[in-house]
């Protein structure tokens, strides 16, 4: 384990939290590698490359009439000098422009590579579990007590 790398990856996750809370998509896009593979909770199912990350993220932010609450829990980081993994669950809260309230939990894993001295996300996976009996997403359960 490389504690310096682990600290840097914790800072990367902190940057994501700050970017969502301030509705600024630029820091999110800046950390993605050119060949990133993304499994997002919003369509499309799979994306390769950074593509329109800023535009897509800004559309998500613009869907909120309120500030966006974004809280990371259960953060685990493992890293050596050049490869790192971050896993966590996060809670998103706010009011949409439709007036609907959002309060949901999502699980996430970031696989990162150090490229030219900077950590880049090469695999970004976000998902929600589902209830096998109903086929519906389960978004109201946070980390275990």
HELIX and SHEET records of a PDB file:
HELIX    1   1 UNK A    3  UNK A   21  1                                  19    
HELIX    2   2 UNK A   26  UNK A   30  1                                   5    
HELIX    3   3 UNK A   53  UNK A   62  1                                  10    
SHEET    1   A 6 UNK A  47  UNK A  48  0                                        
SHEET    2   A 6 UNK A  32  UNK A  39 -1                                        
SHEET    3   A 6 UNK A 118  UNK A 127  1                                        
SHEET    4   A 6 UNK A 101  UNK A 115 -1                                        
SHEET    5   A 6 UNK A  83  UNK A  95 -1                                        
SHEET    6   A 6 UNK A  69  UNK A  79 -1                                        
SHEET    1   B 2 UNK A 129  UNK A 130  0                                        
SHEET    2   B 2 UNK A 137  UNK A 138 -1                                        
END                                                                             
